[in-house]
Amino acid sequence: MSAVHTPEIGFNTETRERPARRIHITSPFAKSGWINHGFVGAWCPGQALQVTAGGPGHTVANEHGFLLGASEPGAGQRVHARTAGDRLVAFDGYVVDPPLHHRSAPAKITAFWEDRLEKRVNGNFAAAIIDSRGAALTLRTDAFGLTPLYYRVIDELVLFGTSPDYLLLGDETIDRASLLSVLNNGFIVADQTLYDGIHRTPLGGCLTFTGTTLESRRVRFDLKVAGSGEGTFTHRDMDRIQGLFHQAVERCLALDYSEPVMTLTAGLDSRRVLGALLDSGHRPATMTVRIRTDGEDLDATVASRIATRFGLRHTTSELPGPAQYARDDELRCRLVGSETTMHDWSPTLQRLYPDAPAMIFEGFIGDTLQEPLPHWKDTYASPAADLERFAMKLAEEPGPWLARDMLQYSSELAERVRTQLAPYSDRRHITDLAELVTDMRRGIGLGSRFVPPRHLQVRPFFDLDFIQAIFDVDPRIRVQQPVRRLFIERYHPRLAEFDNSPDYVDRKPAPPTRLQRARERACVARAARDLPVRRQYDCLESIVSPRTLTLCALTRVAPAITQRWYWALRPILDTTLQPARSVPVWRIPAV
């Protein structure tokens, strides 16, 4: 049963005489565009499942399971049923061995997941497999969990989906430790979400539910993938690592999704991806967003020069005016507002993508894998000391903007970090791994939510063979040497010729321009629309300080006055108001 749009269709999987569990889902997907990502589903092993669904999407079902996937012409289906519907498979993303992506033939996708539920799989993906005969649900992501997948358990029923907002019932409460994490760091640590009871699937592993009691079993990926942190960095090592990176790019190209397209910045990571594509005989179209209009703007300037030098078709886009910028920020909140405060410029970038399905190479999140950021240079004392320092850094006590009661969640937040990173606690490069599974996994990696579903975003820096090789290198070597530049100079000297490449040590953000201040003022005004009319801020009162509460009230009547505190007020308003903004997806009658 499938349809691009189904106003109200029932899917009755009751085949035996037993009480059926009746639930309803209002599709979270739009007919097209960004709000049309991934999949959502339900599994109920103890009873036959009867689901009614309203809204767009493609559906499959068996006796105990139901899947609804985003559906858009040219985007492929995210959910599939094997013959007779005895096994359901939801799959979003790609794997490289063998080449497989969400637009592949359904038979190929379902066959792939026959025997790979707990095996090493190289790629970036989220998958859910419902086996009716085995009475099991398996949730599976890539090795470092970069592709999001979430779940919640309600009365012997498991709901799961590629966004926490796909699992909402309308009665959610805020997880205060996660809220503190977003406000401190811009992302959520560990496997919690902003909503109590909704969790992200465990880091880089396999989560399987079995039986009517929903017993769960977690299988973590082979820790060898995380590297040893004890290796050398000779010219021979560089040749081997470069060969593995070139192999990673070739594996992505072998997906045969389309001709490659890539976002190009002044950074060395995107240059390295470009160099590998050029070596493979491809000439990708490139694109860049100009972040600052008067001030330092190295990304757009240098990227344009690189594209001109190599004769590549290149597009540079300016950030939009205040009104559109505020609408983009509202879109950003809908897509990632409950998870991170990042990705201000992502809607602008994604509007540059072609109309036809495209394979988009991303290189901007490869930094940490090759060269630690400068503020880590006092680390690598010992794995235990580095882990503790990292945990305390992410769990800093709340500042004057938050209520004193929020202080109690700092220790809980630090413990979540320690627990998640415990399997790596003997690795010399624990700080590098920690940055990967926190900032990159829960913040930067969510940029994929802005990629229209007809496209495929690929990340060669996260090929498992390459990532293991680069993480095998002693992190102290990677601190002492400019590893990223050494690779560019040795293997792509023409790309190393461009000066003014931004470096985290020297790069200082330009002061806000008048236009940027107008954009910020428009965003504050947008946030003010969602504030309660009266000062009975039940949620806000328990989270923010009296001073902040006053500023929130003032924002509603005079947003221009509170603009100077935009940097502090915006994340507070976005996160605390997110549950109220979100629309319930599921309706589940009491048992």
C-alpha positions as CSV (number, residue, x, y, z in Angstrom):
1,M,0.0,0.0,0.0
2,S,1.6,3.3,-1.0
3,A,0.6,6.7,-1.9
4,V,2.2,10.1,-2.2
5,H,-0.7,11.5,-0.3
6,T,-3.3,9.5,1.6
7,P,-6.0,11.6,3.3
8,E,-7.1,8.9,5.6
9,I,-6.3,5.2,5.1
10,G,-6.4,2.4,7.6
11,F,-3.9,-0.4,7.7
12,N,-5.3,-3.4,9.6
13,T,-2.7,-6.0,10.3
14,E,-4.8,-8.0,12.6
15,T,-4.8,-11.6,11.3
16,R,-5.5,-13.6,14.4
17,E,-8.3,-13.4,17.0
18,R,-6.6,-11.3,19.7
19,P,-7.1,-7.8,21.0
20,A,-5.8,-5.3,18.5
21,R,-3.8,-2.3,19.5
22,R,-5.3,0.7,17.7
23,I,-3.3,3.8,17.2
24,H,-3.3,6.8,14.8
25,I,-0.5,8.7,13.2
26,T,-0.7,12.1,11.5
27,S,2.1,12.1,9.0
28,P,4.9,14.4,10.0
29,F,6.0,14.7,6.4
30,A,5.2,17.5,3.9
31,K,4.3,16.8,0.3
32,S,7.7,18.0,-0.7
33,G,10.7,20.0,0.5
34,W,12.7,19.9,3.7
35,I,10.0,18.7,6.0
36,N,10.0,15.4,4.3
37,H,12.8,13.3,5.7
38,G,13.4,9.7,6.7
39,F,10.9,7.4,8.3
40,V,8.8,6.7,11.4
41,G,7.2,3.5,12.6
42,A,5.7,1.5,15.4
43,W,6.1,-2.1,16.7
44,C,3.9,-4.0,19.1
45,P,4.9,-7.6,19.6
46,G,2.2,-8.5,22.2
47,Q,-0.8,-7.6,20.1
48,A,-1.9,-7.3,16.5
49,L,-1.4,-3.7,15.4
50,Q,-4.1,-1.6,13.8
51,V,-2.9,1.8,12.5
52,T,-4.7,4.6,10.8
53,A,-2.6,7.1,9.0
54,G,-3.4,10.5,7.6
55,G,-1.2,12.6,5.4
56,P,1.6,12.1,2.9
57,G,4.0,9.2,2.8
58,H,4.5,5.6,1.8
59,T,3.4,2.9,4.1
60,V,4.0,-0.8,4.7
61,A,2.8,-3.0,7.5
62,N,2.7,-6.6,8.9
63,E,1.0,-8.1,11.9
64,H,3.0,-6.4,14.6
65,G,4.7,-3.5,12.7
66,F,4.0,-0.3,10.8
67,L,6.3,1.9,8.8
68,L,5.7,5.3,7.2
69,G,8.4,6.8,5.0
70,A,8.8,10.2,3.4
71,S,7.9,10.1,-0.3
72,E,8.7,12.6,-3.0
73,P,9.0,12.0,-6.7
74,G,12.6,11.1,-7.5
75,A,13.5,10.6,-3.9
76,G,13.0,6.9,-3.6
77,Q,11.1,5.0,-0.9
78,R,12.4,4.8,2.7
79,V,10.2,1.8,3.8
80,H,9.9,-1.6,2.2
81,A,8.2,-5.0,2.8
82,R,9.7,-8.4,1.8
83,T,7.4,-10.9,0.2
84,A,4.1,-11.4,2.1
85,G,5.1,-8.6,4.4
86,D,6.8,-10.9,6.9
87,R,9.8,-8.5,7.2
88,L,9.6,-4.7,7.1
89,V,12.7,-2.6,6.4
90,A,13.1,1.2,6.7
91,F,16.4,2.5,5.3
92,D,17.7,6.1,4.9
93,G,21.2,7.0,3.8
94,Y,23.8,4.8,2.1
95,V,26.3,1.9,2.6
96,V,29.3,1.3,0.4
97,D,30.0,-2.4,0.5
98,P,28.1,-3.4,-1.5
99,P,26.9,0.0,-2.9
100,L,23.4,0.7,-1.6
101,H,21.3,3.8,-1.0
102,H,17.7,4.8,-0.3
103,R,16.9,4.9,-4.0
104,S,18.1,1.4,-4.6
105,A,15.7,-1.4,-5.6
106,P,13.5,-2.5,-2.7
107,A,14.5,-6.1,-3.2
108,K,18.1,-5.2,-2.9
109,I,17.6,-3.2,0.3
110,T,15.6,-5.9,2.0
111,A,18.1,-8.6,1.0
112,F,21.0,-6.6,2.3
113,W,19.5,-6.5,5.8
114,E,18.8,-10.3,6.0
115,D,22.1,-11.1,7.8
116,R,23.8,-7.8,8.6
117,L,21.8,-6.7,11.7
118,E,24.8,-6.9,14.0
119,K,27.7,-6.9,11.5
120,R,30.1,-4.1,10.6
121,V,28.5,-1.9,7.9
122,N,30.4,0.9,6.3
123,G,28.4,4.0,5.4
124,N,26.1,6.7,6.8
125,F,22.6,5.4,7.5
126,A,19.7,4.7,9.7
127,A,17.7,1.4,9.5
128,A,14.8,-0.2,11.3
129,I,14.0,-3.9,10.7
130,I,10.8,-5.5,11.9
131,D,10.8,-9.3,11.8
132,S,7.3,-10.5,12.5
133,R,8.2,-14.2,12.6
134,G,11.1,-13.6,15.0
135,A,9.1,-11.0,17.0
136,A,12.0,-8.6,16.9
137,L,12.6,-5.0,16.1
138,T,16.2,-3.9,15.3
139,L,17.3,-0.3,15.2
140,R,20.6,0.2,13.5
141,T,22.8,3.2,12.6
142,D,26.3,3.8,11.2
143,A,29.4,3.1,13.3
144,F,29.5,6.5,15.0
145,G,25.8,7.1,14.9
146,L,26.0,10.2,12.8
147,T,22.7,9.5,11.0
148,P,20.0,10.2,13.6
149,L,17.5,7.6,14.8
150,Y,15.3,7.8,17.9
151,Y,12.9,5.7,19.9
152,R,10.5,5.7,22.8
153,V,8.7,2.9,24.7
154,I,5.0,3.3,25.7
155,D,2.9,0.5,27.2
156,E,4.5,-2.4,25.4
157,L,4.7,-0.4,22.2
158,V,7.9,1.0,20.6
159,L,7.8,4.1,18.4
160,F,10.9,5.0,16.4
161,G,11.8,7.5,13.7
162,T,14.6,9.7,12.2
163,S,13.6,12.8,14.2
164,P,12.5,13.1,17.9
165,D,9.6,15.3,16.7
166,Y,8.2,12.3,14.8
167,L,7.5,10.6,18.2
168,L,5.5,13.3,19.9
169,L,2.3,12.6,21.7
170,G,1.6,16.1,22.9
171,D,2.3,15.7,26.6
172,E,6.1,15.8,26.5
173,T,8.1,17.4,29.3
174,I,11.6,18.8,28.9
175,D,14.7,16.9,30.0
176,R,16.5,19.5,32.0
177,A,20.0,18.1,31.7
178,S,19.6,18.0,27.9
179,L,18.3,21.5,28.0
180,L,21.4,22.6,29.9
181,S,23.6,20.8,27.4
182,V,22.0,22.7,24.5
183,L,22.4,26.0,26.2
184,N,25.9,25.4,27.3
185,N,27.2,23.7,24.2
186,G,24.8,24.1,21.3
187,F,24.0,20.4,21.2
188,I,22.8,17.5,23.4
189,V,25.3,15.0,24.8
190,A,24.8,11.2,25.2
191,D,21.7,9.5,23.9
192,Q,19.0,11.7,25.5
193,T,16.9,14.3,23.7
194,L,15.2,17.5,24.8
195,Y,12.1,15.4,25.6
196,D,11.9,13.1,28.6
197,G,11.4,9.5,27.4
198,I,12.6,10.0,23.8
199,H,16.1,8.6,23.2
200,R,18.6,8.5,20.4
201,T,19.7,5.0,19.5
202,P,22.9,4.0,21.2
203,L,26.1,5.3,19.8
204,G,27.2,3.4,16.7
205,G,25.6,0.1,17.5
206,C,22.6,-2.1,17.2
207,L,19.5,-2.0,19.5
208,T,17.2,-5.0,19.3
209,F,13.9,-5.4,21.1
210,T,12.4,-8.9,21.4
211,G,9.4,-10.6,23.0
212,T,6.3,-9.1,24.5
213,T,8.2,-7.7,27.4
214,L,10.3,-5.6,25.0
215,E,13.6,-7.0,26.3
216,S,16.4,-4.9,24.7
217,R,19.9,-5.9,23.7
218,R,22.6,-3.5,22.6
219,V,25.6,-4.5,20.4
220,R,28.3,-1.9,20.1
221,F,30.4,-1.7,17.0
222,D,33.9,-3.1,16.9
223,L,36.0,-0.6,18.9
224,K,39.0,-1.2,16.5
225,V,37.1,1.3,14.2
226,A,37.9,4.0,16.8
227,G,41.6,3.5,16.2
228,S,44.4,3.0,18.8
229,G,45.8,6.5,19.1
230,E,49.3,5.0,19.3
231,G,50.5,4.9,15.7
232,T,53.2,6.8,13.8
233,F,53.0,9.4,11.1
234,T,55.7,8.8,8.6
235,H,55.6,9.4,4.8
236,R,54.7,5.8,4.4
237,D,51.8,6.3,6.9
238,M,50.7,9.3,5.0
239,D,50.7,7.4,1.7
240,R,48.6,4.7,3.2
241,I,46.1,7.1,4.8
242,Q,45.8,9.1,1.6
243,G,45.2,5.8,-0.3
244,L,42.4,5.0,2.1
245,F,40.8,8.4,1.7
246,H,40.9,8.1,-2.1
247,Q,39.3,4.7,-1.7
248,A,36.6,6.3,0.4
249,V,35.8,8.8,-2.3
250,E,35.8,6.1,-4.9
251,R,33.4,4.1,-2.8
252,C,31.0,7.0,-2.7
253,L,31.2,7.5,-6.4
254,A,30.5,3.8,-6.9
255,L,27.0,4.4,-5.4
256,D,26.3,5.8,-8.9
257,Y,23.7,8.1,-7.5
258,S,24.4,11.1,-9.8
259,E,27.3,13.3,-10.9
260,P,28.9,14.7,-7.7
261,V,28.1,18.1,-6.3
262,M,30.0,19.6,-3.3
263,T,30.0,22.5,-0.9
264,L,33.3,24.2,-1.2
265,T,34.8,26.4,1.5
266,A,38.3,27.8,2.1
267,G,39.0,25.0,4.5
268,L,41.5,22.3,3.9
269,D,39.0,19.5,4.3
270,S,36.7,20.5,1.4
271,R,39.8,21.1,-0.7
272,R,40.9,17.5,0.0
273,V,37.6,16.1,-1.1
274,L,37.8,18.3,-4.2
275,G,41.3,17.0,-4.9
276,A,40.2,13.4,-4.7
277,L,37.2,14.0,-7.0
278,L,39.5,15.8,-9.6
279,D,42.0,12.8,-9.4
280,S,39.0,10.5,-10.2
281,G,38.2,12.4,-13.3
282,H,35.2,14.3,-12.0
283,R,34.6,18.0,-12.1
284,P,31.9,18.7,-9.5
285,A,29.7,21.8,-9.4
286,T,30.5,23.7,-6.2
287,M,28.7,26.1,-4.0
288,T,29.4,28.4,-1.1
289,V,27.4,30.7,1.3
290,R,28.9,34.1,2.0
291,I,28.6,34.4,5.8
292,R,29.8,38.0,6.2
293,T,29.1,40.7,3.7
294,D,31.7,43.2,4.9
295,G,34.5,41.9,7.1
296,E,36.4,38.6,6.9
297,D,34.8,36.4,4.4
298,L,37.5,33.9,3.5
299,D,35.2,31.0,2.7
300,A,33.4,32.6,-0.2
301,T,36.4,34.5,-1.5
302,V,38.9,31.7,-1.5
303,A,36.3,29.1,-2.7
304,S,35.5,31.2,-5.7
305,R,39.2,31.5,-6.5
306,I,39.7,27.8,-6.3
307,A,36.7,27.1,-8.5
308,T,37.9,29.6,-11.1
309,R,41.4,28.2,-11.2
310,F,40.1,24.7,-11.9
311,G,37.3,25.8,-14.3
312,L,34.5,24.5,-12.1
313,R,30.9,25.7,-12.2
314,H,30.6,27.6,-8.9
315,T,27.7,29.5,-7.2
316,T,28.0,31.8,-4.2
317,S,24.9,32.8,-2.3
318,E,24.4,35.6,0.1
319,L,22.5,35.2,3.3
320,P,18.9,36.5,2.8
321,G,17.4,39.7,4.0
322,P,15.9,39.9,7.5
323,A,12.4,38.7,6.7
324,Q,13.6,35.6,4.8
325,Y,16.3,35.0,7.4
326,A,13.7,34.9,10.1
327,R,11.6,32.5,8.1
328,D,14.7,30.3,7.6
329,D,15.3,30.4,11.3
330,E,11.8,29.2,11.9
331,L,12.5,26.3,9.4
332,R,15.7,25.6,11.3
333,C,13.8,25.3,14.5
334,R,11.3,22.9,13.0
335,L,14.1,20.7,11.6
336,V,16.7,20.7,14.4
337,G,15.4,23.1,17.1
338,S,15.0,20.4,19.7
339,E,18.5,19.2,19.2
340,T,21.0,22.0,18.4
341,T,21.3,25.7,18.0
342,M,23.6,25.4,15.0
343,H,23.0,25.6,11.2
344,D,21.9,29.2,10.8
345,W,23.1,29.3,7.2
346,S,22.1,25.8,6.1
347,P,18.7,26.8,4.5
348,T,20.6,29.3,2.3
349,L,23.1,26.6,1.3
350,Q,20.6,24.0,0.5
351,R,18.6,26.3,-1.8
352,L,21.7,26.2,-4.1
353,Y,21.3,22.4,-4.6
354,P,20.1,21.3,-8.0
355,D,16.5,20.3,-8.7
356,A,17.5,16.9,-10.0
357,P,18.7,14.2,-7.6
358,A,22.3,14.8,-6.7
359,M,25.1,13.2,-4.7
360,I,26.5,15.9,-2.4
361,F,30.0,15.5,-1.0
362,E,30.5,17.0,2.4
363,G,34.0,17.7,3.8
364,F,33.4,20.3,6.5
365,I,33.2,17.9,9.4
366,G,36.5,16.2,8.7
367,D,38.5,18.6,10.8
368,T,38.7,16.7,14.1
369,L,39.6,13.4,12.4
370,Q,42.9,14.8,11.2
371,E,44.0,17.7,13.4
372,P,42.7,18.5,16.9
373,L,41.4,22.0,17.5
374,P,43.9,24.4,19.2
375,H,42.1,24.6,22.5
376,W,42.9,20.9,23.1
377,K,46.6,21.4,23.2
378,D,46.7,21.2,26.9
379,T,45.1,17.7,26.8
380,Y,46.5,14.2,26.2
381,A,47.8,14.1,29.8
382,S,46.2,10.7,30.4
383,P,42.9,9.2,29.0
384,A,41.2,9.4,32.4
385,A,42.2,13.0,33.0
386,D,41.3,14.0,29.5
387,L,37.9,12.4,29.8
388,E,37.2,14.1,33.0
389,R,38.3,17.5,31.6
390,F,36.0,17.0,28.6
391,A,33.0,16.0,30.8
392,M,33.4,19.0,33.0
393,K,33.8,21.3,30.0
394,L,30.5,20.2,28.6
395,A,28.8,20.3,32.0
396,E,29.8,23.8,33.1
397,E,27.5,25.4,35.7
398,P,24.7,27.5,34.2
399,G,25.5,31.3,34.0
400,P,23.4,34.2,35.2
401,W,20.8,33.6,32.5
402,L,19.5,30.4,34.0
403,A,17.7,29.7,37.3
404,R,19.7,28.5,40.3
405,D,17.7,25.2,40.2
406,M,19.4,24.3,36.9
407,L,22.7,24.0,38.8
408,Q,21.7,20.5,39.9
409,Y,21.7,19.2,36.4
410,S,25.4,19.9,35.8
411,S,26.6,16.8,37.6
412,E,24.0,14.7,35.8
413,L,25.2,16.0,32.5
414,A,28.8,15.3,33.3
415,E,27.9,11.7,34.3
416,R,26.1,11.2,31.0
417,V,29.3,12.1,29.2
418,R,31.4,9.8,31.3
419,T,29.0,6.9,30.8
420,Q,28.8,7.3,27.0
421,L,32.6,7.5,26.6
422,A,33.5,4.8,29.1
423,P,34.2,2.2,26.3
424,Y,36.9,4.5,25.0
425,S,38.4,5.4,28.4
426,D,41.7,3.6,27.7
427,R,42.3,5.4,24.4
428,R,45.0,8.1,24.2
429,H,42.9,10.0,21.8
430,I,39.8,10.0,24.0
431,T,39.3,13.8,23.5
432,D,39.2,13.4,19.7
433,L,36.6,10.6,20.0
434,A,34.6,12.6,22.5
435,E,34.4,15.6,20.1
436,L,33.3,13.2,17.3
437,V,30.4,11.6,19.3
438,T,29.2,14.8,20.9
439,D,29.6,18.0,18.8
440,M,29.8,16.2,15.4
441,R,27.2,13.6,16.1
442,R,24.6,15.7,18.0
443,G,25.3,19.1,16.4
444,I,27.2,19.5,13.2
445,G,26.0,16.2,11.8
446,L,22.3,17.3,11.9
447,G,23.0,19.5,8.9
448,S,21.9,16.5,6.9
449,R,18.3,17.4,7.9
450,F,18.4,20.3,5.5
451,V,19.3,18.3,2.5
452,P,16.2,17.7,0.3
453,P,15.2,14.0,0.3
454,R,15.9,13.6,-3.4
455,H,19.6,14.1,-2.8
456,L,22.1,11.9,-1.2
457,Q,24.7,13.4,1.2
458,V,28.0,11.4,1.4
459,R,30.8,11.8,3.9
460,P,34.0,10.2,2.8
461,F,35.8,11.3,5.9
462,F,33.7,8.8,7.8
463,D,34.6,5.8,5.8
464,L,35.5,3.2,8.5
465,D,38.8,2.2,7.0
466,F,39.9,5.8,6.7
467,I,38.7,6.8,10.1
468,Q,40.4,3.9,11.8
469,A,43.7,4.8,10.0
470,I,43.7,8.4,11.0
471,F,42.7,7.6,14.6
472,D,45.5,5.1,14.8
473,V,47.9,8.1,14.7
474,D,49.1,9.3,18.1
475,P,47.1,12.4,18.8
476,R,50.2,14.2,20.2
477,I,51.7,14.0,16.7
478,R,48.6,15.5,15.2
479,V,48.8,18.4,17.6
480,Q,52.4,19.1,16.9
481,Q,52.1,18.9,13.1
482,P,49.7,20.7,10.7
483,V,48.4,17.3,9.4
484,R,45.6,18.7,7.2
485,R,48.0,21.1,5.4
486,L,50.7,18.4,5.1
487,F,48.2,16.2,3.2
488,I,47.2,19.0,0.8
489,E,50.8,20.1,0.1
490,R,52.0,16.5,-0.5
491,Y,49.1,15.2,-2.6
492,H,47.3,18.3,-4.0
493,P,50.0,21.0,-4.2
494,R,47.9,23.2,-6.6
495,L,45.1,23.4,-4.0
496,A,47.7,24.3,-1.4
497,E,48.7,27.5,-3.3
498,F,45.7,29.5,-2.1
499,D,46.5,31.8,0.7
500,N,44.4,33.0,3.6
501,S,42.9,29.6,4.4
502,P,41.1,30.0,7.7
503,D,42.8,28.5,10.7
504,Y,41.1,28.1,14.0
505,V,44.1,29.7,15.7
506,D,44.0,32.9,13.7
507,R,40.4,33.2,12.5
508,K,38.4,35.8,14.3
509,P,34.8,36.4,13.4
510,A,34.0,39.8,11.9
511,P,31.9,42.1,13.9
512,P,28.1,42.0,13.1
513,T,27.1,44.2,10.3
514,R,24.1,46.5,10.2
515,L,22.4,43.9,7.9
516,Q,23.2,41.0,10.3
517,R,21.8,43.0,13.2
518,A,18.6,43.5,11.3
519,R,18.5,39.7,10.7
520,E,18.9,39.1,14.4
521,R,16.2,41.6,15.2
522,A,13.8,39.8,12.9
523,C,14.6,36.5,14.6
524,V,13.9,37.9,18.0
525,A,10.6,39.3,16.8
526,R,9.7,35.9,15.4
527,A,10.5,34.2,18.7
528,A,8.4,36.7,20.5
529,R,5.3,35.6,18.7
530,D,5.5,32.3,20.5
531,L,5.8,33.8,24.0
532,P,2.8,33.5,26.3
533,V,0.7,36.7,26.4
534,R,0.9,36.8,30.2
535,R,3.9,36.3,32.5
536,Q,2.7,33.0,33.6
537,Y,5.7,31.2,32.1
538,D,5.4,28.0,34.0
539,C,8.2,26.4,32.0
540,L,10.4,29.5,31.7
541,E,10.1,30.4,35.4
542,S,11.7,27.1,36.5
543,I,14.5,27.4,33.9
544,V,15.7,31.0,33.6
545,S,16.6,33.6,36.1
546,P,14.3,36.5,37.0
547,R,16.3,38.9,34.9
548,T,16.0,36.6,31.9
549,L,12.3,36.2,32.5
550,T,11.9,40.0,32.5
551,L,13.8,40.2,29.2
552,C,11.6,37.5,27.7
553,A,8.5,39.5,28.6
554,L,10.1,42.7,27.2
555,T,11.0,40.9,24.0
556,R,7.3,40.4,23.3
557,V,6.5,44.1,23.3
558,A,9.8,45.6,22.2
559,P,12.1,43.1,20.5
560,A,14.5,45.8,19.3
561,I,15.3,46.7,22.9
562,T,16.4,43.2,23.8
563,Q,18.4,42.5,20.6
564,R,21.7,43.1,22.3
565,W,21.1,39.9,24.3
566,Y,20.1,38.0,21.1
567,W,23.0,35.5,21.5
568,A,21.6,34.4,24.9
569,L,17.9,34.8,24.5
570,R,17.6,33.0,21.1
571,P,18.7,29.5,22.3
572,I,16.7,29.8,25.5
573,L,13.5,30.7,23.6
574,D,14.1,28.2,20.9
575,T,14.6,25.2,23.2
576,T,12.1,26.0,26.0
577,L,9.3,26.9,23.5
578,Q,10.1,23.9,21.2
579,P,7.6,21.5,22.9
580,A,4.8,24.0,22.6
581,R,5.6,24.7,19.0
582,S,5.7,21.0,18.0
583,V,2.7,19.2,16.6
584,P,1.7,15.8,18.1
585,V,2.2,13.0,15.6
586,W,0.8,10.0,17.4
587,R,-2.6,9.4,19.1
588,I,-2.4,6.3,21.3
589,P,-5.5,5.5,23.4
590,A,-4.9,4.1,26.9
591,V,-4.6,0.4,27.2
